[in-house]
Amino acid sequence: MKKIYLIRHGETEFNRLGMVQGKVDTDLNELGHKQANAFFEAFKHIPFDKVYTSTLRRTHQSTHHFIHTLQIPHVSLKGLDEISWGYKEGRKASPTEDIEYKSILKKWSLGDLDIAFEGGETPLQVLERQKEALEIILSKPEEKNILVCMHGRAIRILLCYLFNYPLSEMDCFLHGNLCLYELTYTGTMFMANRTNYQKHLSGIIH
């Protein structure tokens, strides 16, 4: 039996401005740090055995207090990184690019999961690296409570895999910055105890 506290990173300026982020290595903004602090205060009582993050700074910063204040062991895994949006990363979509973005999301929802933006990753490619990361995480039976910090699109893809949903339905998994999906792994299956949970952020002024 393993409890997995799966969170999305806190807000960045790219999030605030509606820019395409992906693998751009951004930092949390002021609100993002407040969100990280609020999550820490709400869940610091959980006896986490390990913190797993992506290799991107915004996930490290979102879990900073668990890693540095509480001295919980930490591992970064590239398999937990956000999907690469290719040439779109680091820019705000123009109206024409927004049409292309919505078109590709529509194709993914129809099951065409082998397409990507130019220079980017497909959902199937992301899932393959996530499987490797998950194998590492689940190979540690002594770790009963773990904190995993990832990214929005990556979380959607991972949750489809964990709950045996078709990848085409990934958009049914909603998420906000520093939201929580609290999962229980029985050894054979995953169950969701809380989904897109954000009550710990209720006192934060946006």
C-alpha positions as CSV (number, residue, x, y, z in Angstrom):
1,M,0.0,0.0,0.0
2,K,1.4,3.4,-1.0
3,K,-0.1,6.9,-0.7
4,I,0.9,9.3,-3.5
5,Y,0.3,13.0,-3.2
6,L,0.5,14.2,-6.8
7,I,0.6,18.0,-7.2
8,R,1.0,20.4,-10.0
9,H,3.7,23.2,-9.6
10,G,2.7,26.7,-8.4
11,E,2.0,29.6,-10.7
12,T,4.8,31.0,-13.0
13,E,4.7,34.2,-15.0
14,F,4.2,32.1,-18.1
15,N,1.0,30.7,-16.5
16,R,-0.2,34.2,-15.5
17,L,0.5,35.6,-19.0
18,G,-1.0,32.6,-20.9
19,M,2.3,31.8,-22.5
20,V,3.3,28.3,-23.7
21,Q,5.6,26.8,-21.1
22,G,6.4,23.2,-21.7
23,K,10.1,22.5,-21.0
24,V,11.1,26.1,-20.6
25,D,12.7,26.2,-17.2
26,T,10.7,28.9,-15.5
27,D,10.6,30.0,-11.9
28,L,7.5,30.4,-9.6
29,N,6.2,34.0,-9.4
30,E,5.1,35.6,-6.2
31,L,1.7,33.9,-6.2
32,G,3.4,30.6,-7.0
33,H,5.6,30.8,-3.9
34,K,2.5,31.7,-1.8
35,Q,0.8,28.6,-3.2
36,A,3.8,26.4,-2.4
37,N,3.9,27.8,1.2
38,A,0.2,27.2,1.7
39,F,0.5,23.6,0.5
40,F,3.5,23.1,2.8
41,E,1.6,24.4,5.8
42,A,-1.4,22.2,5.0
43,F,0.5,19.0,4.4
44,K,3.8,19.2,6.4
45,H,2.3,16.8,9.0
46,I,2.3,14.0,6.4
47,P,5.4,11.7,7.0
48,F,6.7,11.8,3.5
49,D,9.4,9.2,2.7
50,K,10.5,10.8,-0.6
51,V,9.8,13.8,-2.8
52,Y,9.9,13.1,-6.6
53,T,9.9,16.1,-9.0
54,S,10.6,16.7,-12.6
55,T,13.9,18.2,-13.6
56,L,12.4,21.7,-14.0
57,R,12.9,24.4,-11.4
58,R,9.3,25.2,-10.8
59,T,8.6,21.7,-9.4
60,H,11.7,22.0,-7.1
61,Q,10.6,25.4,-5.9
62,S,7.0,24.1,-5.3
63,T,8.4,21.4,-2.9
64,H,11.3,23.4,-1.5
65,H,10.2,23.4,2.1
66,F,9.7,19.6,2.2
67,I,13.1,19.1,0.7
68,H,15.1,21.7,2.5
69,T,13.2,22.5,5.7
70,L,12.1,19.0,6.5
71,Q,15.1,17.4,4.9
72,I,13.0,14.8,3.0
73,P,15.0,12.9,0.4
74,H,14.5,14.2,-3.1
75,V,14.8,12.7,-6.6
76,S,14.4,14.4,-10.0
77,L,13.2,12.3,-12.9
78,K,13.2,13.5,-16.5
79,G,10.2,11.2,-17.0
80,L,8.1,13.6,-14.9
81,D,8.9,16.6,-17.1
82,E,6.2,18.5,-18.9
83,I,5.3,17.6,-22.5
84,S,7.4,19.5,-25.1
85,W,5.3,21.9,-27.1
86,G,8.1,22.3,-29.7
87,Y,8.4,25.6,-31.5
88,K,5.4,27.1,-29.5
89,E,7.3,27.2,-26.2
90,G,8.3,30.5,-24.8
91,R,5.7,32.5,-26.7
92,K,2.1,33.7,-26.5
93,A,0.0,32.1,-29.2
94,S,-1.2,34.3,-32.0
95,P,-4.8,33.8,-33.2
96,T,-3.5,31.6,-36.1
97,E,-1.4,29.5,-33.7
98,D,-4.3,29.2,-31.3
99,I,-6.3,27.6,-34.1
100,E,-3.5,25.1,-34.6
101,Y,-3.3,24.4,-30.9
102,K,-7.0,23.7,-30.7
103,S,-6.8,21.6,-33.8
104,I,-4.1,19.3,-32.3
105,L,-6.0,19.0,-29.0
106,K,-9.1,18.0,-31.0
107,K,-7.1,15.3,-32.9
108,W,-5.8,14.0,-29.6
109,S,-9.3,13.8,-28.2
110,L,-10.3,11.8,-31.3
111,G,-7.5,9.3,-30.6
112,D,-4.8,10.6,-33.0
113,L,-2.1,10.6,-30.4
114,D,0.9,10.2,-32.7
115,I,1.0,13.9,-33.7
116,A,2.9,16.8,-32.1
117,F,3.7,20.4,-32.7
118,E,6.9,20.8,-34.8
119,G,9.9,19.9,-32.6
120,G,7.6,18.7,-29.8
121,E,6.4,15.5,-28.2
122,T,3.4,13.4,-28.7
123,P,1.3,12.2,-25.8
124,L,2.4,8.6,-26.5
125,Q,6.1,9.7,-26.2
126,V,5.4,11.4,-22.9
127,L,3.6,8.3,-21.6
128,E,6.6,6.1,-22.4
129,R,9.0,8.1,-20.4
130,Q,6.4,8.4,-17.6
131,K,6.2,4.6,-17.4
132,E,9.9,4.5,-16.7
133,A,9.6,7.1,-14.0
134,L,6.6,5.3,-12.4
135,E,8.5,2.0,-12.4
136,I,11.3,3.7,-10.3
137,I,8.7,5.2,-7.9
138,L,6.8,2.0,-7.4
139,S,10.0,-0.1,-7.0
140,K,10.5,1.3,-3.5
141,P,8.0,-0.6,-1.2
142,E,9.6,1.0,1.9
143,E,8.3,4.4,0.7
144,K,4.7,4.5,2.0
145,N,4.0,8.2,1.6
146,I,5.4,10.1,-1.4
147,L,5.1,13.6,-2.8
148,V,5.2,13.9,-6.6
149,C,5.3,17.3,-8.3
150,M,4.7,17.5,-12.0
151,H,3.1,19.6,-14.7
152,G,-0.4,20.1,-16.1
153,R,-0.4,18.2,-19.4
154,A,1.9,15.6,-18.0
155,I,-0.4,15.0,-15.1
156,R,-3.4,14.5,-17.4
157,I,-1.4,11.9,-19.4
158,L,-0.2,10.1,-16.3
159,L,-3.7,9.9,-14.7
160,C,-5.1,8.3,-17.8
161,Y,-2.5,5.6,-17.5
162,L,-3.0,5.1,-13.8
163,F,-6.8,4.8,-14.0
164,N,-6.9,2.9,-17.3
165,Y,-8.6,5.7,-19.3
166,P,-7.9,6.1,-23.0
167,L,-5.3,8.8,-23.5
168,S,-7.9,10.6,-25.8
169,E,-9.8,11.4,-22.6
170,M,-6.9,13.2,-20.8
171,D,-8.7,16.5,-20.8
172,C,-11.3,15.2,-18.3
173,F,-8.6,15.5,-15.6
174,L,-8.8,19.1,-14.4
175,H,-6.0,20.9,-12.6
176,G,-5.0,24.2,-11.2
177,N,-1.6,25.5,-10.0
178,L,-0.6,23.7,-6.8
179,C,-3.7,21.4,-6.9
180,L,-3.5,18.0,-5.3
181,Y,-4.5,14.5,-6.6
182,E,-4.3,12.2,-3.6
183,L,-3.9,8.6,-4.7
184,T,-3.7,5.2,-3.0
185,Y,-1.8,2.4,-4.7
186,T,-2.9,-1.0,-3.5
187,G,-0.2,-2.9,-5.2
188,T,-2.4,-3.7,-8.2
189,M,-4.5,-0.6,-8.8
190,F,-4.8,3.1,-8.1
191,M,-7.7,4.8,-6.3
192,A,-8.3,8.6,-6.1
193,N,-9.1,10.0,-2.6
194,R,-9.0,13.6,-3.7
195,T,-9.0,15.1,-7.2
196,N,-7.9,18.7,-8.2
197,Y,-8.1,19.5,-4.5
198,Q,-7.3,23.2,-3.8
199,K,-8.8,24.0,-0.3
200,H,-5.3,24.7,1.0
201,L,-5.2,27.7,-1.4
202,S,-8.5,29.3,-0.1
203,G,-6.8,32.0,1.9
204,I,-4.5,33.2,-0.9
205,I,-5.3,36.5,-2.7
206,H,-4.8,36.1,-6.5
